[in-house]
Amino acid sequence: MSYASMREVINDLEKHQMLLRIKEEVDPDLEMAEIHRQVFDRKGPAILFEKVKGSPFQAVSNIYGTFERTEFLFRHTIDKVKKVIELKADPSRVLKSPFKYLSAPFTALTALPMKSWVRPPSMYGTTTIDRLPLVKSWPMDGGAFVTLPQVFTLPPGSDNIMQSNLGMYRIQLTGNQYVTNQEIGMHYQLHRGIGVHHQMYNESELPFKVSIFTGGLASHAFAAIMPMPEGISELTFAGMLAGRRFRYFRDDMGHIISGDADFVITGTIEKNRKLPEGPFGDHLGYYSLTHDFPVVKVDRVYHRKDAIWHFTVVGRPPQEDSSFGYLIHKLVEELTPVEFPGLTGLHAVDAAGVHPLLLATGKERYMPFREPRPEEILTIGNRILGSGQTSLAKYLWIAADEGDPRPDVHHIDHFFTHVLERVDWRRDLHFQTQTTIDTLDYSGDGWNSGSKVMIACRGPVLRSLGTKVPELQWPIMVKSVKAGLPGVLCVQINQFKDYTDDSALVEQLASELKNLPLASFPLIVLCDDPDFTTATIHNFVWVTFTRSNPSHDIYGVDSFTKFKHWGCNGPLIIDARKKPHHAP
């Protein structure tokens, strides 16, 4: 079975008691988003809003609201797609288990997009931007946004659908300086495929045409966020995961139109014009602020006869979009050793906002005949920080895949325990300064600008980890101390003001801690609210890794610099207090 429309998806969910119909009129200005959040927090069903204030169209959200429901939506195709991916990772598998992979060629056929030479009967009426469900999710948002857009572009002069890029780049529909119904804003982040096309069009005289799809098949939104290798169209993955080839046609203005989408906004990206876009409550749990981004001049807004506006709500994770990362990992784990030789585990920690924190494990095979120290995992870590989306990681903690028990990147508390028992802060810290970080991360010293640190750990257990706050005479500047994870103390001092004064303050704290018996606490996190930070593992990783910039906010007790390598003999200190330049 494969779905042919979003309406079929909804009907199937309702058939299996996985859909909530809301028949009362609901306001898209904050109310729909709050209903979504409350249902999601309770692990509730998908939500069909039958009456949206100010719009003739219905809307649906939370269809990927649980991992179980996400797997249900793709229950007929996910195993088949995995087999194709397994063969890409190791083609010899087909010789070892030929019957297991009999379906692979047929699955691969659905990867080929299908062009229609006539407009399908169900497609399309036309409408205007102001008639769409204008969903605003958070009070400070700059206007209404498309939160699950599939943005389609082709290189200049190309008619080859296999050269296309399909990406999820948020679209601001209203607010700021946009002229209603005539122009909208498009925000895309660092390392996104559309940037390659944008650069090509900047060097071309041709207009930069864009089509923005929403709704359609459940697989299409996933395809827009799938990290495909450069040069391979996301439409191939959309077809395989749907079990149905991506259908498209071209309108009379030259725009590519999805034959399956519920809505298609067509337009032209104005090459040399930008307008303020944002703010927007984003998936790190903070507002991304207002910045100048490209403007799309709107040509037409198409819709199906039975169109449903598909949206989600993002914010501090976990949220509905956490299912994207879950499914991606489930599908591509077989490719990880191929892309990163020696890597055995990789986890972009959703609770920390994905890019701020990566946990990894890798093999150590370089020098098995001498005292263990990080060697091969340094090579693996550098490859991680130099590859595609993983290059946006700010903190990379990588451990050798050895010991008993072995470190498991998907059990965050156990992983940190493994590392903190073994880490040698004199040796295991490796910084990159003056580099790029995630566009949505405001912890750095500029937009897209910050630093990274790799913590590479290998060796025997060096210490036992404390779990209770030691009874000590703490420095007078310390207001509160709470024990977090084993080996971690969360410490409150005064609120952060500026780096000139506060760097000296933290250095003074480090100096005063030097003579205290803290060997069982190798990590100290400075925070504004130790009770909140230590309440859950999710709170700990969110506060610690979204509110700190490694080059500016890492200190150490009894620190030193030797031959340009920085380390410390005592506990490491991460200053995760809120800073004035952080987003709200």
N, C-alpha and C positions, 0 to 999 in steps of 0.2 A: 504493500500500500504506500502510495505517496500522495501528499496533499497537493492540490492544484491552486489553492488560494488561502488567504488568511481566514476567510469565512469557514472553510473546511476544517482548519485547525481548531477554531472556536467550537464548531459543532462537535468535533471529536472530543475535545476537553469536556464539554457539557455532558456528552453521552457517558463519560467515565467519572462524573461527579467532581470535575476539576475546574468548574467555572462558576463564578458568582455574577449574576446579572443585577445591575443597579438600575431600576426603572425610573427613579426620581431624577429630576434635572439636577445636575451637579456643575458647579462653577470650575472652569479650567484654571482660574486664577487662585492658586494655592490649595483649593479644596480637593481636587482630584488627586494631587500629589500626596496630600496628607492621608487620604483614604488608602491610597496605594501603600504608603509606608506602614500604616497600622496593620493592613492585611499581610504584607510581606513579613513584618516582625513576628506575626503569629504563624508563619509558614502556611499561609492561607492559599486559596485558589487563584487562578487567573481572574481578572476583573473585566467585565464588559460594561462600559458606561453607555447606556442606551440613549440618554438625552444629555447632550453637552450644551451648556448655556452659550448662546451666540453662534452655534454651528449646527448645520443640518446633518453632520456626520457623527456616527458612533465612534467610540474609542476603546481600545483594549490595552491592558498592561498586565505585568506579572506573569506572563505565560512561561517565562523561564525562572519563576520565583523559587523553586526548589531544585536541587540536583536531580531528585527522582523524577520530577515532571519534565525536566530538560531531557533526560534519557528516554522518557516515555515518548516525547515528540519525535525522537529520531530512532525509535526502537527497531524500525524496519531497515535502517540504512547504516547505523553506526558501526556494526561489526563488519559490514562489507567495506566501508571506507577504511577501517583499520587494516583490513587485509591488503588493500592497495598500498597503504603507507608502509606496512611491514615488508612488502615486496620491494618498495623503493629503498628501504633500509638495507635489505639483504635479498637480492633477486634469486639467490641459490635456494631459498626456502621452497620455491615452486618445485624443485627437483626432489626435495626431501619429503614434501607433503602435497603432491599434485592435486589430490581431491579437495583438500582444504581450500585451495585457491582457485577453484573452478569458476567462482563468481567474479573474480577480479577483472577479467576483460570486459564483462558486461557492465560492471560498476564504472569502469573507466570510460565507457561509451557515454554515460550520462554527464561526463565532464565537458563534452563538446557543446558549446552554446548553439542554439537553434534560431536561425533568422527567419522571420515571417515577412513575406513580401506584401501582405495586406494587414490592415489593422484588425486585431481580433474583435469579435462581436461585443465582448464585454468591456472593451476599452475604446473610448474614454469619453466622459463628459469633461467639461472644464469648469473651473471655479476660480476664486481669488484667494490670496493669502489670508485676508481678514475673515474668510468663511471657514478656515480650518480650525480644529480644536486647538486654541492657543494656550497650551499648557505652560504655566509658570510654576516652578517647583519650590522655590525658596524666596523669602521676603526681599532679599537684596538683589535677586536676579534682575538683569537689565531689561528683560522682556520675556516673551515666549520663545521657546527653543524647540527644535526638532532634536530629540534625544536618542533616536535610533535611526539616523539617516544612513543611506547607502549612496555615497557620492561617487558618480561614475565619470571618468574622463578618459580620453584617448590622446596619444601624442599628436603633435601638429602634422597634418596631412595624412594621417593614418586612417584607414578604413578597416583595419584588422582587429577584430574584437578580442583576439588573444593578446593584444598589446595593451589592453585596457587596465586601468586601476580602479578598484572598487574599495573605498575606504570609509570609515565612520568618522567623519569630521563634523563637529557640531555646527548647527545652523541656527542663527538668531533670526527669528521671523519678524519681531516687532521691537519697538523701543529705540533708545539712543537717537541717532540722527537718520535712521533709515526711513526712506519715503515709503509709506504703507502701500503694499501691493506692487511696488515698482522695483524695490531692491531689498536684499537680505544680506546678512553677514555670514562669512564662513571662517571658522576657526580651525586651523590644523596645527599639529604640534611638530616638534623636532623629530627627524628621522621618519617622516611619513611619505608614502609613495607619491602622493599628489605633488609634493614639492619638486620632484624630478620633472614632472610634466609642466609645472608652473615655470620652471627655469627655461625649459625648451620653448614655451610660448613667449616668454619675455624676449627671446632671441629670434622670434618669428613675427611675421606680419599678420598671421592668421588669428582670427578671434578664438578665445579660449572658451569653448562651449562646455557646459557641464549639465548633467542630469542628476537630480536628487530623488532617489526612490525611497518610499516608506511602505511598510507592510509587505504584502506579498507572501512568499513562503517562509516558514520558520527558519529555514537554513540561510536565507539571504542576509539577514542581519548578522548572523555568525560569520558569514563569508567576508563581510566588510571589516571585521576585526581580526581575521585569521592572518597570522604572520607568514604569508607566502613568500617564497624566494623571489627576489627581484627578477622581473621579466616573465613571471608566470601569473596569468590572470586569476583573480579571486573567483571569477565566474565558473572556473573549472571545479573548485571546491564547492561552490553553491549548488551546482548540478549534482555532484556525487552525493552530498549530504541530503539533498532533497529526494534523490532517486528519480529525478526528473530534470531534463536538460533546461538550462536557463534560456527562456524565450525572450526575443527582443525584436524590435523593428525600428525604423528611422522615420521621424516625422518630416513634414514639408519644410521645416526650418533647419534640418540637418542634425537634430538631436537624437541620440539613442534613447529609446523608450523601453523599459522593462515590460514585457507582456504579462507579467504576473503581479507587479506592484499594485498596491491600492491607490497610491498617489505618486505622481511624478512632477516635480518642479523643474522646469527647464530654464536655462538662462546662460549668460555669458559672464565669466569672471573678468572684471575690469583690471587689466594688467598693472596699471600704474596708479590705482586709486585704492585707498584704504580708509576705513572709518572705525571709530571706537566700537569694540565688541565686548560684551560682558557688562558687569560681573556675572558669574555663573557658579552656583553651588556644586562643586565637582567631586570626583570620586576619591580624592585624598582626604575628604572631610573638611575642606576649607573652600572659600570662594576663590575661583580664579578671577583675577582683577581685570579691569578694563584696559585693553591694549588695542592698537590699530591692527586690523586684519583685512584681508581682501573683501571686496564687495561683489555680490552677484547681481547683475541686472536681470530681472525676471522677465522671461518671455511668456511662458504659459504655465498653468497649474492644471494638470490632468487628474482625473480620478475614475475609478471603476464605478459601475452602476450601484454596487453594494459595498462601497468603500468603507473601510474601518481604519481609523488612525491608530497606528501602533506606537506606543511610547513607553518609556520607563522613567524612573526617578533615581538619580545618583546622589551620593552623599558619602558620609563616613562609612567605609565598608564594615561588614558585608552588606551588599545590596543585591538587587536582581542581577546586575551585570557580573557578579561573582561567578555565576554559572558559565559565563564565557570562558573564564580562565580554567574552570573545572573541566569543561568539555575539551578545550584545546589540549590540556595536559593528557587527558584520557586518550586522545587521538594520536598525539605526536611523541609520546614517551619512547616509542621504538626508534624514532629518528634522533633522539638526543645523543647517543653515543656516536652516531655518524657525523652530526654537525660539530660535536665537541668530543673528540677522541679522549678517552680516559674518564670522562664525566660519568658518574653513576647516579646522581640525583640533583635536581634543580627545582627550587620552589621560589617563585616570586610571591612574597607574602602579601596576600590580599588585605589582611587586617592592617598592614602598614602602608596601604596605598599602592601596592605592587612595586613600582620602581624604586622607592626609597630603600627597600630591603630585599636582597636575594640571599637565600641559603643554598649551599651546594656541597656535594661530596665528590671526591675523585680518587682514582687509583694512584698509588705511589710505586713506580716500577723502575725509576732511574738508577738508584744506588741501593739495592736490597742487601748489600753486604756490610753496611756501616751504620753508625748511629742515626736513627730516623730524624729527619728534619724536613720542613716543607720544601719540595723541589718540583716534582711534576705538577702538583696542584697549583703552583705559581703559574706555570705555563697554561694550565687549564683556565685559571682565573683571569689571566690576561686575555685569553681568547674570548671568554664570556664578556669582558668589558670592552671588547673590540668588535662585537658582532650584533648588528641589527638592534632590535628592541632591548636586548639585555645590556647593551652599551649605556643605557640610561640609568642603570643601577647606581645608587649612591653609596650604599653599604653592601659589600659582598663578603659574607662570612663563608669560607670554604674549609672543610675539614677532610683529612685523609679518610678514605673508606676502610677503616680498620679499627680494631679494638673490640671489646666485648662488654656491652653490646655495641654494635656498629651505629654510627650516627644516622638518624633518619630525618631528612629535611622536612617531612610533613608532620612531624611531632615537634613543634617549635620549642616547647619547654625542655624536652629531652635533648634536642640538638644544642641548645644553649648550655645545658649542663655539661654535655660532652666537651664542648669547646672550652668553657670556663675552667673545667678541671685541668685542662692541658695547655692552654694558651700561654705563650711566653711574650709578654708585651715588649721585651727588649729586642725581639727578633721578628715578630709576626705581623707588624703593621706596615702597610705599603700604600702610600698616598699618591693621588693624582690631583694636582691643584690647577686652578685657572682652566677648567674644562667645562663641558656641557652637562647639564642635568635636565630632568624632565621639565617640560614647559609649565606644568601645573604645580611644580614644587617651588615655593617661595622662600625656602630656607637659605638659599645661596646669597651671593653678594651682587646679584643682578639677574635680569630675566634670562632664563636658560643658562645661567652662569653659576658655577659653584665648584664643588670638589667631590672626590670619591675616596673611599678607603677600602682596601682589601685586607681582611683579617684571615690569614692562611695558617691553619693550625695542624700540627702533627706531632706525635710523640707520646710518651707515657704520661700517666696521671701525675701532676705536680702538686696538687693540693686537694684537700677536702673542702667542700663548699658550705658556708654558713647559711642557716635558714632563719635565725633570730637576730634582732638588733643587739650587738654587743653592748654591755654596760660600760660605757667609757665617758671620760670627760671630753665631750665634743667641743670644737672651737665655738667661740661665742657667736659667730655669724650663723651657725646652724640653728634653724628654727624647729625642724622636725625631721625625723629619720624613720623610714619604714623599710622592712625587708620585702623584697619582691621575689623574683625567681631565686633559686639557690645560687648563692655567690653574688647577689646583686643588692645594693642598698640604694634606695631612692631618697634623696636629700633635698630639703627645702631651705633655701637662703633667700635673700631679698630679691624682688623682681628685677629682671634685666632692664638696664637703661641704655647703655651703649658699649661698644667693644673697647673703647679706650679705658674706661673705668672698670668694666666688668672683667676684662681679661686679667687685669692686675688683681682683682678680688679673687678670682678662681685660682690664680697662681698662689696667692696668699693662703687660700684654703688648702691647696695641695701641699704647701710647705708645712702647714700645721698638722696635716694628717700623716706626715712622714714618720713620726715616732709613735703612732698608734698601732696596736696589734690588729691589722686588717688583712692578714694573709689569706683568710678564708673568704674574703669578699674582693675578688679581682676587678669588679666593675661597680662604679658609682655613677648614678644618673642624677643630675641636678634637675629638679622639676618644680613647677609651681604648686602642685597638689599631690603629695605622695600617697594620700589615701586613694585618690582616683587612679593614679598611675599603677599602683600595686593591686587594684581590685580584681583585674582580670589580665590574662596574658595578652588579649587584644588591646586593652588600654596601654599596657607596657610597650608593645612594639609600635603602636600608633604615636604615642607621645615621644618616645625616644628617637625614632628614626624619621619622623616628619618634621620635627622641630629643631633639628641640628644639621649643621654644615660641617663635615669632618675637619676641614682645614682650620676653621675658625672656632669650633666648639669641642674639639677633643683636647684634653689636657691629661697630665699624668703626675702621679706622686713620685717624686725623685726622678724627674724626666731628664733626658739628655739628647744631644745630637752628636753623632759620630759618623764622620765621612758622609754627611748629608742624609744619614738615616736617623729618624726620630724614634725614640722608644722611652719606656719608663720601667723602673725597677719595682715600683709599687702599683697600686690599683690604677686602672684607666678611669678617667673622668669624662663623661659626655654631658655637656651643658645643653639640656633639652628644655630650658625655660623658653617661654614665648618671647620673641624679639619684636621690636617696634616695626620692622620691615616685613614681618610675616603677614600673610593674608588672614582675614578674620575667619 
